[in-house]
Amino acid sequence: MTQRTSIHGLHVATPLYRFIEDQVLPAVGVKSKTFWAGFDGIVKDLAPQNIALLAERDRIQLEMDKWHTANPGPIADAKAMKAYRKHLTSIGYLVPEPKSPKATTR
């Protein structure tokens, strides 16, 4: 089991803690207390979203497992592929392609 270091309410893998403390923070000039307090805040802020995303992943995986149990073997023909794509869309794994995707740096 990985050794952990307790810091600012977190339990961090000790090798990661040492890396942050010994290499990252000195290189960027951030104080240890400032970094860990900020990181703890981010973890606590995002924890509910992370829990919800993990639950959604588990739901989708369960639905995929059910489909594969009911439809064993390789997907060998166009009809089976169409049914599989329909299933993946119905469970939210596949979504429609955006008509005009755009990406910016803002």
N, CA, C and O atoms as a GROMACS GRO file, in nm:
protein
  424
    1MET      N    1   0.085  -0.118   0.000
    1MET     CA    2   0.000   0.000   0.000
    1MET      C    3   0.090   0.125   0.000
    1MET      O    4   0.193   0.129   0.067
    2THR      N    5   0.048   0.225  -0.076
    2THR     CA    6   0.125   0.348  -0.087
    2THR      C    7   0.120   0.426   0.044
    2THR      O    8   0.014   0.446   0.102
    3GLN      N    9   0.236   0.469   0.088
    3GLN     CA   10   0.243   0.551   0.208
    3GLN      C   11   0.182   0.687   0.179
    3GLN      O   12   0.198   0.739   0.068
    4ARG      N   13   0.112   0.744   0.276
    4ARG     CA   14   0.043   0.872   0.258
    4ARG      C   15   0.094   0.974   0.360
    4ARG      O   16   0.138   0.939   0.470
    5THR      N   17   0.087   1.099   0.320
    5THR     CA   18   0.122   1.211   0.407
    5THR      C   19  -0.003   1.296   0.425
    5THR      O   20  -0.069   1.331   0.327
    6SER      N   21  -0.037   1.328   0.550
    6SER     CA   22  -0.152   1.414   0.578
    6SER      C   23  -0.107   1.559   0.572
    6SER      O   24  -0.012   1.599   0.639
    7ILE      N   25  -0.178   1.638   0.492
    7ILE     CA   26  -0.145   1.779   0.478
    7ILE      C   27  -0.273   1.856   0.448
    7ILE      O   28  -0.343   1.826   0.351
    8HIS      N   29  -0.304   1.952   0.529
    8HIS     CA   30  -0.418   2.042   0.511
    8HIS      C   31  -0.549   1.967   0.484
    8HIS      O   32  -0.625   2.006   0.395
    9GLY      N   33  -0.575   1.861   0.558
    9GLY     CA   34  -0.698   1.784   0.542
    9GLY      C   35  -0.696   1.681   0.432
    9GLY      O   36  -0.793   1.608   0.412
   10LEU      N   37  -0.586   1.672   0.359
   10LEU     CA   38  -0.572   1.576   0.250
   10LEU      C   39  -0.482   1.461   0.294
   10LEU      O   40  -0.401   1.476   0.386
   11HIS      N   41  -0.495   1.347   0.228
   11HIS     CA   42  -0.406   1.235   0.246
   11HIS      C   43  -0.343   1.210   0.110
   11HIS      O   44  -0.404   1.150   0.022
   12VAL      N   45  -0.220   1.256   0.095
   12VAL     CA   46  -0.152   1.257  -0.034
   12VAL      C   47  -0.049   1.146  -0.037
   12VAL      O   48   0.023   1.124   0.060
   13ALA      N   49  -0.040   1.075  -0.150
   13ALA     CA   50   0.064   0.974  -0.166
   13ALA      C   51   0.198   1.042  -0.138
   13ALA      O   52   0.230   1.146  -0.197
   14THR      N   53   0.276   0.984  -0.049
   14THR     CA   54   0.401   1.046  -0.007
   14THR      C   55   0.496   1.077  -0.123
   14THR      O   56   0.557   1.184  -0.123
   15PRO      N   57   0.511   0.988  -0.222
   15PRO     CA   58   0.598   1.027  -0.333
   15PRO      C   59   0.549   1.152  -0.407
   15PRO      O   60   0.631   1.235  -0.449
   16LEU      N   61   0.419   1.168  -0.421
   16LEU     CA   62   0.365   1.288  -0.485
   16LEU      C   63   0.390   1.410  -0.396
   16LEU      O   64   0.431   1.516  -0.443
   17TYR      N   65   0.364   1.394  -0.266
   17TYR     CA   66   0.389   1.503  -0.171
   17TYR      C   67   0.534   1.548  -0.177
   17TYR      O   68   0.562   1.668  -0.183
   18ARG      N   69   0.627   1.453  -0.176
   18ARG     CA   70   0.770   1.487  -0.180
   18ARG      C   71   0.806   1.559  -0.311
   18ARG      O   72   0.882   1.656  -0.310
   19PHE      N   73   0.750   1.511  -0.422
   19PHE     CA   74   0.776   1.574  -0.551
   19PHE      C   75   0.729   1.720  -0.551
   19PHE      O   76   0.802   1.809  -0.593
   20ILE      N   77   0.606   1.742  -0.503
   20ILE     CA   78   0.552   1.879  -0.498
   20ILE      C   79   0.638   1.966  -0.407
   20ILE      O   80   0.675   2.077  -0.444
   21GLU      N   81   0.668   1.916  -0.289
   21GLU     CA   82   0.745   1.992  -0.190
   21GLU      C   83   0.889   2.018  -0.233
   21GLU      O   84   0.940   2.129  -0.217
   22ASP      N   85   0.954   1.917  -0.287
   22ASP     CA   86   1.098   1.926  -0.314
   22ASP      C   87   1.133   1.984  -0.450
   22ASP      O   88   1.238   2.046  -0.467
   23GLN      N   89   1.044   1.964  -0.548
   23GLN     CA   90   1.078   2.008  -0.684
   23GLN      C   91   0.986   2.115  -0.739
   23GLN      O   92   1.033   2.216  -0.793
   24VAL      N   93   0.856   2.095  -0.727
   24VAL     CA   94   0.762   2.187  -0.792
   24VAL      C   95   0.756   2.322  -0.721
   24VAL      O   96   0.777   2.426  -0.783
   25LEU      N   97   0.726   2.321  -0.592
   25LEU     CA   98   0.707   2.448  -0.521
   25LEU      C   99   0.831   2.536  -0.521
   25LEU      O  100   0.820   2.656  -0.544
   26PRO      N  101   0.950   2.482  -0.497
   26PRO     CA  102   1.069   2.568  -0.505
   26PRO      C  103   1.090   2.626  -0.646
   26PRO      O  104   1.136   2.739  -0.661
   27ALA      N  105   1.056   2.548  -0.747
   27ALA     CA  106   1.077   2.594  -0.885
   27ALA      C  107   0.981   2.706  -0.924
   27ALA      O  108   1.015   2.793  -1.005
   28VAL      N  109   0.860   2.705  -0.867
   28VAL     CA  110   0.762   2.807  -0.904
   28VAL      C  111   0.747   2.917  -0.801
   28VAL      O  112   0.677   3.015  -0.824
   29GLY      N  113   0.812   2.902  -0.687
   29GLY     CA  114   0.811   3.006  -0.585
   29GLY      C  115   0.681   3.020  -0.508
   29GLY      O  116   0.646   3.129  -0.462
   30VAL      N  117   0.608   2.910  -0.493
   30VAL     CA  118   0.483   2.912  -0.417
   30VAL      C  119   0.509   2.849  -0.281
   30VAL      O  120   0.578   2.746  -0.270
   31LYS      N  121   0.454   2.910  -0.177
   31LYS     CA  122   0.472   2.857  -0.042
   31LYS      C  123   0.388   2.730  -0.025
   31LYS      O  124   0.278   2.718  -0.079
   32SER      N  125   0.443   2.637   0.050
   32SER     CA  126   0.378   2.509   0.073
   32SER      C  127   0.237   2.526   0.129
   32SER      O  128   0.143   2.466   0.078
   33LYS      N  129   0.223   2.608   0.231
   33LYS     CA  130   0.093   2.628   0.295
   33LYS      C  131  -0.010   2.684   0.195
   33LYS      O  132  -0.126   2.643   0.196
   34THR      N  133   0.033   2.776   0.112
   34THR     CA  134  -0.056   2.836   0.012
   34THR      C  135  -0.101   2.731  -0.090
   34THR      O  136  -0.219   2.723  -0.123
   35PHE      N  137  -0.006   2.652  -0.139
   35PHE     CA  138  -0.040   2.550  -0.238
   35PHE      C  139  -0.138   2.449  -0.182
   35PHE      O  140  -0.242   2.424  -0.242
   36TRP      N  141  -0.107   2.390  -0.067
   36TRP     CA  142  -0.192   2.283  -0.014
   36TRP      C  143  -0.329   2.333   0.028
   36TRP      O  144  -0.428   2.261   0.013
   37ALA      N  145  -0.337   2.456   0.078
   37ALA     CA  146  -0.468   2.514   0.112
   37ALA      C  147  -0.551   2.532  -0.015
   37ALA      O  148  -0.670   2.501  -0.016
   38GLY      N  149  -0.489   2.580  -0.122
   38GLY     CA  150  -0.560   2.598  -0.248
   38GLY      C  151  -0.601   2.466  -0.309
   38GLY      O  152  -0.712   2.452  -0.359
   39PHE      N  153  -0.511   2.369  -0.306
   39PHE     CA  154  -0.541   2.237  -0.362
   39PHE      C  155  -0.654   2.171  -0.284
   39PHE      O  156  -0.743   2.110  -0.343
   40ASP      N  157  -0.651   2.182  -0.152
   40ASP     CA  158  -0.758   2.127  -0.068
   40ASP      C  159  -0.891   2.191  -0.104
   40ASP      O  160  -0.993   2.123  -0.111
   41GLY      N  161  -0.892   2.321  -0.127
   41GLY     CA  162  -1.014   2.390  -0.166
   41GLY      C  163  -1.069   2.339  -0.298
   41GLY      O  164  -1.190   2.321  -0.314
   42ILE      N  165  -0.980   2.317  -0.394
   42ILE     CA  166  -1.021   2.267  -0.526
   42ILE      C  167  -1.080   2.126  -0.512
   42ILE      O  168  -1.184   2.096  -0.570
   43VAL      N  169  -1.012   2.042  -0.435
   43VAL     CA  170  -1.060   1.904  -0.416
   43VAL      C  171  -1.198   1.905  -0.352
   43VAL      O  172  -1.288   1.833  -0.396
   44LYS      N  173  -1.217   1.985  -0.249
   44LYS     CA  174  -1.347   1.990  -0.181
   44LYS      C  175  -1.455   2.049  -0.271
   44LYS      O  176  -1.570   2.005  -0.268
   45ASP      N  177  -1.418   2.148  -0.351
   45ASP     CA  178  -1.514   2.211  -0.441
   45ASP      C  179  -1.560   2.115  -0.550
   45ASP      O  180  -1.678   2.112  -0.585
   46LEU      N  181  -1.469   2.036  -0.604
   46LEU     CA  182  -1.500   1.949  -0.716
   46LEU      C  183  -1.545   1.808  -0.674
   46LEU      O  184  -1.589   1.731  -0.759
   47ALA      N  185  -1.534   1.774  -0.548
   47ALA     CA  186  -1.568   1.639  -0.502
   47ALA      C  187  -1.711   1.598  -0.539
   47ALA      O  188  -1.731   1.487  -0.587
   48PRO      N  189  -1.813   1.684  -0.518
   48PRO     CA  190  -1.948   1.642  -0.555
   48PRO      C  191  -1.963   1.613  -0.704
   48PRO      O  192  -2.030   1.518  -0.743
   49GLN      N  193  -1.900   1.694  -0.789
   49GLN     CA  194  -1.906   1.671  -0.933
   49GLN      C  195  -1.834   1.540  -0.968
   49GLN      O  196  -1.882   1.463  -1.051
   50ASN      N  197  -1.722   1.516  -0.905
   50ASN     CA  198  -1.646   1.394  -0.931
   50ASN      C  199  -1.727   1.271  -0.891
   50ASN      O  200  -1.729   1.172  -0.964
   51ILE      N  201  -1.793   1.277  -0.777
   51ILE     CA  202  -1.876   1.165  -0.732
   51ILE      C  203  -1.988   1.139  -0.832
   51ILE      O  204  -2.017   1.024  -0.865
   52ALA      N  205  -2.052   1.247  -0.880
   52ALA     CA  206  -2.161   1.232  -0.978
   52ALA      C  207  -2.109   1.174  -1.109
   52ALA      O  208  -2.175   1.089  -1.169
   53LEU      N  209  -1.993   1.217  -1.154
   53LEU     CA  210  -1.936   1.164  -1.278
   53LEU      C  211  -1.900   1.016  -1.264
   53LEU      O  212  -1.921   0.938  -1.357
   54LEU      N  213  -1.846   0.978  -1.150
   54LEU     CA  214  -1.813   0.838  -1.129
   54LEU      C  215  -1.940   0.752  -1.125
   54LEU      O  216  -1.941   0.640  -1.176
   55ALA      N  217  -2.046   0.804  -1.065
   55ALA     CA  218  -2.174   0.731  -1.063
   55ALA      C  219  -2.228   0.716  -1.204
   55ALA      O  220  -2.282   0.610  -1.239
   56GLU      N  221  -2.215   0.820  -1.286
   56GLU     CA  222  -2.262   0.812  -1.425
   56GLU      C  223  -2.180   0.711  -1.503
   56GLU      O  224  -2.234   0.634  -1.583
   57ARG      N  225  -2.050   0.710  -1.481
   57ARG     CA  226  -1.964   0.610  -1.547
   57ARG      C  227  -2.008   0.469  -1.509
   57ARG      O  228  -2.015   0.380  -1.594
   58ASP      N  229  -2.036   0.447  -1.380
   58ASP     CA  230  -2.080   0.316  -1.335
   58ASP      C  231  -2.214   0.277  -1.398
   58ASP      O  232  -2.234   0.161  -1.434
   59ARG      N  233  -2.305   0.373  -1.410
   59ARG     CA  234  -2.435   0.346  -1.471
   59ARG      C  235  -2.419   0.304  -1.617
   59ARG      O  236  -2.478   0.205  -1.661
   60ILE      N  237  -2.339   0.378  -1.690
   60ILE     CA  238  -2.317   0.346  -1.831
   60ILE      C  239  -2.249   0.210  -1.845
   60ILE      O  240  -2.288   0.130  -1.931
   61GLN      N  241  -2.150   0.182  -1.761
   61GLN     CA  242  -2.081   0.054  -1.769
   61GLN      C  243  -2.177  -0.062  -1.741
   61GLN      O  244  -2.171  -0.165  -1.808
   62LEU      N  245  -2.265  -0.045  -1.643
   62LEU     CA  246  -2.364  -0.148  -1.611
   62LEU      C  247  -2.455  -0.174  -1.731
   62LEU      O  248  -2.485  -0.289  -1.764
   63GLU      N  249  -2.500  -0.067  -1.796
   63GLU     CA  250  -2.587  -0.082  -1.914
   63GLU      C  251  -2.512  -0.151  -2.029
   63GLU      O  252  -2.570  -0.232  -2.100
   64MET      N  253  -2.385  -0.119  -2.048
   64MET     CA  254  -2.306  -0.184  -2.152
   64MET      C  255  -2.286  -0.332  -2.120
   64MET      O  256  -2.296  -0.417  -2.208
   65ASP      N  257  -2.259  -0.361  -1.993
   65ASP     CA  258  -2.242  -0.501  -1.952
   65ASP      C  259  -2.370  -0.581  -1.976
   65ASP      O  260  -2.364  -0.695  -2.022
   66LYS      N  261  -2.485  -0.522  -1.945
   66LYS     CA  262  -2.612  -0.590  -1.968
   66LYS      C  263  -2.630  -0.621  -2.117
   66LYS      O  264  -2.670  -0.731  -2.153
   67TRP      N  265  -2.599  -0.525  -2.202
   67TRP     CA  266  -2.614  -0.545  -2.346
   67TRP      C  267  -2.525  -0.658  -2.394
   67TRP      O  268  -2.568  -0.745  -2.470
   68HIS      N  269  -2.399  -0.657  -2.348
   68HIS     CA  270  -2.306  -0.760  -2.394
   68HIS      C  271  -2.342  -0.899  -2.339
   68HIS      O  272  -2.316  -1.000  -2.404
   69THR      N  273  -2.402  -0.904  -2.223
   69THR     CA  274  -2.450  -1.032  -2.170
   69THR      C  275  -2.565  -1.085  -2.255
   69THR      O  276  -2.573  -1.204  -2.284
   70ALA      N  277  -2.654  -0.995  -2.295
   70ALA     CA  278  -2.769  -1.035  -2.378
   70ALA      C  279  -2.730  -1.059  -2.524
   70ALA      O  280  -2.802  -1.127  -2.597
   71ASN      N  281  -2.616  -1.003  -2.566
   71ASN     CA  282  -2.572  -1.014  -2.706
   71ASN      C  283  -2.425  -1.056  -2.710
   71ASN      O  284  -2.339  -0.978  -2.751
   72PRO      N  285  -2.395  -1.180  -2.669
   72PRO     CA  286  -2.254  -1.222  -2.661
   72PRO      C  287  -2.190  -1.236  -2.799
   72PRO      O  288  -2.257  -1.250  -2.901
   73GLY      N  289  -2.059  -1.232  -2.798
   73GLY     CA  290  -1.984  -1.253  -2.922
   73GLY      C  291  -1.953  -1.122  -2.992
   73GLY      O  292  -1.996  -1.015  -2.951
   74PRO      N  293  -1.877  -1.134  -3.100
   74PRO     CA  294  -1.841  -1.013  -3.174
   74PRO      C  295  -1.960  -0.954  -3.249
   74PRO      O  296  -2.056  -1.024  -3.282
   75ILE      N  297  -1.953  -0.825  -3.274
   75ILE     CA  298  -2.055  -0.757  -3.354
   75ILE      C  299  -2.011  -0.774  -3.498
   75ILE      O  300  -1.923  -0.703  -3.547
   76ALA      N  301  -2.075  -0.870  -3.566
   76ALA     CA  302  -2.022  -0.918  -3.695
   76ALA      C  303  -2.089  -0.859  -3.819
   76ALA      O  304  -2.036  -0.873  -3.929
   77ASP      N  305  -2.204  -0.795  -3.803
   77ASP     CA  306  -2.270  -0.745  -3.924
   77ASP      C  307  -2.326  -0.605  -3.901
   77ASP      O  308  -2.330  -0.555  -3.788
   78ALA      N  309  -2.369  -0.543  -4.010
   78ALA     CA  310  -2.419  -0.406  -4.005
   78ALA      C  311  -2.544  -0.392  -3.918
   78ALA      O  312  -2.561  -0.293  -3.848
   79LYS      N  313  -2.631  -0.493  -3.922
   79LYS     CA  314  -2.753  -0.488  -3.841
   79LYS      C  315  -2.719  -0.487  -3.691
   79LYS      O  316  -2.775  -0.408  -3.615
   80ALA      N  317  -2.627  -0.573  -3.651
   80ALA     CA  318  -2.585  -0.578  -3.511
   80ALA      C  319  -2.516  -0.448  -3.471
   80ALA      O  320  -2.536  -0.399  -3.360
   81MET      N  321  -2.434  -0.393  -3.560
   81MET     CA  322  -2.365  -0.268  -3.531
   81MET      C  323  -2.466  -0.154  -3.513
   81MET      O  324  -2.450  -0.071  -3.423
   82LYS      N  325  -2.567  -0.152  -3.597
   82LYS     CA  326  -2.671  -0.048  -3.586
   82LYS      C  327  -2.743  -0.059  -3.452
   82LYS      O  328  -2.770   0.042  -3.387
   83ALA      N  329  -2.775  -0.183  -3.410
   83ALA     CA  330  -2.842  -0.205  -3.282
   83ALA      C  331  -2.752  -0.162  -3.167
   83ALA      O  332  -2.799  -0.103  -3.069
   84TYR      N  333  -2.624  -0.192  -3.178
   84TYR     CA  334  -2.530  -0.155  -3.071
   84TYR      C  335  -2.517  -0.003  -3.062
   84TYR      O  336  -2.519   0.052  -2.952
   85ARG      N  337  -2.503   0.064  -3.175
   85ARG     CA  338  -2.494   0.210  -3.176
   85ARG      C  339  -2.622   0.272  -3.116
   85ARG      O  340  -2.615   0.369  -3.042
   86LYS      N  341  -2.737   0.214  -3.150
   86LYS     CA  342  -2.863   0.264  -3.096
   86LYS      C  343  -2.864   0.250  -2.944
   86LYS      O  344  -2.906   0.341  -2.873
   87HIS      N  345  -2.817   0.136  -2.896
   87HIS     CA  346  -2.810   0.113  -2.751
   87HIS      C  347  -2.716   0.215  -2.686
   87HIS      O  348  -2.751   0.277  -2.585
   88LEU      N  349  -2.597   0.232  -2.742
   88LEU     CA  350  -2.500   0.325  -2.684
   88LEU      C  351  -2.554   0.468  -2.682
   88LEU      O  352  -2.527   0.544  -2.589
   89THR      N  353  -2.630   0.504  -2.783
   89THR     CA  354  -2.693   0.636  -2.786
   89THR      C  355  -2.802   0.646  -2.679
   89THR      O  356  -2.813   0.749  -2.611
   90SER      N  357  -2.881   0.542  -2.664
   90SER     CA  358  -2.992   0.546  -2.568
   90SER      C  359  -2.945   0.557  -2.424
   90SER      O  360  -3.016   0.610  -2.340
   91ILE      N  361  -2.824   0.507  -2.394
   91ILE     CA  362  -2.773   0.514  -2.257
   91ILE      C  363  -2.685   0.637  -2.235
   91ILE      O  364  -2.634   0.658  -2.125
   92GLY      N  365  -2.668   0.718  -2.339
   92GLY     CA  366  -2.590   0.840  -2.325
   92GLY      C  367  -2.442   0.827  -2.347
   92GLY      O  368  -2.367   0.922  -2.325
   93TYR      N  369  -2.397   0.710  -2.392
   93TYR     CA  370  -2.254   0.690  -2.419
   93TYR      C  371  -2.212   0.761  -2.547
   93TYR      O  372  -2.105   0.819  -2.554
   94LEU      N  373  -2.299   0.755  -2.648
   94LEU     CA  374  -2.275   0.828  -2.772
   94LEU      C  375  -2.373   0.945  -2.778
   94LEU      O  376  -2.489   0.932  -2.740
   95VAL      N  377  -2.324   1.057  -2.826
   95VAL     CA  378  -2.408   1.176  -2.844
   95VAL      C  379  -2.394   1.222  -2.988
   95VAL      O  380  -2.296   1.190  -3.054
   96PRO      N  381  -2.492   1.297  -3.037
   96PRO     CA  382  -2.482   1.345  -3.175
   96PRO      C  383  -2.359   1.433  -3.196
   96PRO      O  384  -2.319   1.508  -3.107
   97GLU      N  385  -2.302   1.423  -3.315
   97GLU     CA  386  -2.190   1.511  -3.350
   97GLU      C  387  -2.240   1.652  -3.362
   97GLU      O  388  -2.347   1.675  -3.420
   98PRO      N  389  -2.166   1.749  -3.309
   98PRO     CA  390  -2.208   1.889  -3.327
   98PRO      C  391  -2.200   1.928  -3.474
   98PRO      O  392  -2.109   1.884  -3.544
   99LYS      N  393  -2.294   2.010  -3.520
   99LYS     CA  394  -2.295   2.048  -3.660
   99LYS      C  395  -2.177   2.137  -3.698
   99LYS      O  396  -2.116   2.119  -3.803
  100SER      N  397  -2.145   2.232  -3.612
  100SER     CA  398  -2.035   2.324  -3.641
  100SER      C  399  -1.950   2.345  -3.515
  100SER      O  400  -1.964   2.446  -3.447
  101PRO      N  401  -1.863   2.250  -3.483
  101PRO     CA  402  -1.783   2.266  -3.361
  101PRO      C  403  -1.683   2.381  -3.377
  101PRO      O  404  -1.628   2.404  -3.484
  102LYS      N  405  -1.663   2.451  -3.268
  102LYS     CA  406  -1.568   2.562  -3.266
  102LYS      C  407  -1.487   2.552  -3.138
  102LYS      O  408  -1.539   2.515  -3.033
  103ALA      N  409  -1.361   2.587  -3.148
  103ALA     CA  410  -1.276   2.589  -3.030
  103ALA      C  411  -1.202   2.723  -3.028
  103ALA      O  412  -1.154   2.770  -3.131
  104THR      N  413  -1.194   2.781  -2.910
  104THR     CA  414  -1.120   2.906  -2.895
  104THR      C  415  -1.027   2.893  -2.775
  104THR      O  416  -1.034   2.797  -2.699
  105THR      N  417  -0.942   2.991  -2.760
  105THR     CA  418  -0.852   2.990  -2.646
  105THR      C  419  -0.907   3.070  -2.529
  105THR      O  420  -0.841   3.082  -2.426
  106ARG      N  421  -1.027   3.123  -2.543
  106ARG     CA  422  -1.084   3.204  -2.434
  106ARG      C  423  -1.146   3.119  -2.328
  106ARG      O  424  -1.198   3.171  -2.230
   0.00000   0.00000   0.00000
